[in-house]
């Protein structure tokens, strides 16, 4: 039955190496407890994975993305440049120039004394 299933899958994933990689990844997902999208029919996980690909209950593109994500060890995050970060934070000056606090210690003491009527 698996040979017929492989032949059915070649229409969906023309590269047989990629087909094997995707089916193996899906079989590992099934072994880890992922839900089946076709009836098991007493088949083992690799055959079920091939049947899912053949019947298109598992998209080859989605499987490919999950396979890539499972093999990634580092995820790159685009971070804004330092100058842009200062503008995003609401400061008009670049990040290398220290931002002035709105309330320095001296201004805070002065404001407290004025509030108490001692200023």
N, C-alpha and C positions, 0 to 999 in steps of 0.2 A: 504494500500500500504506500510506503514512503516514496518509492520511485515515481509513482504516478503523481504524488503530491509535489515532488521536486519539479516534475515537468509542468505541473499547473502553476507553480510559483515563478518559473522563468519568465512568464508573461509579465508579472508584476515587478520582478527584480531581475533584469537581464544578466547581470554579472553574478555568476554562480558563487564566487568567493564572497561577495557582499551578502548574498542570500544565506550562505552558511553562517556568516557573522551575525546577521540579524536574527536568524532562527535560533542560534545558540544563545544569544542574549535574551530572547523571549523565553526560551526554555528555562534559563536561570531565573527569570522573573517569576515564571510559573512555579518553579521549585521553591522560591522564597515566599510563596503564598498569594501571588497575584491572581485575580479572578480570570477564569476561562471565558472566552467569547464564542467558543464552539463546544459541542458535546464531546466529552472525552472518548467515548466508544472504546474503552479499554486500551487506548493508545498511550504510549509513553510521552513525556513532555516534549522532546524534539519533534515528534510527529504531530503533536497537537499544535506546536508553534508553526510548523510548515502549513498545516491546514488553515490556521488563522490567517497566515499571509496569503494563501491561495484564495480563500473566500473573502479576503479584504476586510475582515473584521478587525484586523490590526494593520494600520496604514504603514507602508514601508518608510515613508518620510518621518512619521512619528517614532517608529522603532529606531530609525537612524539617529534622530535627535537624542533619544533616551540612551542609546549606546554611546554616543559621543559624551554626553553629560556624565555617564557612569565612569568613563575613563579619564575625565578631567581631574587634575589634582590642584590646579590653580585657576581661579576665575578672575579674569581681568575686569577691572571696573574703571571706566573713564572718569577721571576726576578733573574738575575745572582747574585752569591755571591759577597761580597764586594771585595775580592781579585781578582776575575775574572773580576769584573767591572773595576778595575784599569788597568788590562792588556788590556781589550777591548778599554779603552780610550786612549791607547798608552803610558801609563806610566808603567815603569818596576817595580816600587815599589808598595807594598800593599797600600790599601786605607787608613789605619790608619796612615801611614807616609805621612806628607804633601808634596805635589809636589812642586818643586822649579819652580818659574816662569822663563821663558827664559829671560825675560827682567825685572829686578828689577828696582826700581826707581833710584837707584844709577847708574846702568848700562845705563839706558835711558839718564840721565843727561850727563854722560860721552860721550855717543854716539852723543848727540846733540852738545856738546861743540866741539868735534872733527870735526863734520860736518861743524861747523862755523869757524873752524880754530883757536880756542882758546885753544886747548888741548895741 
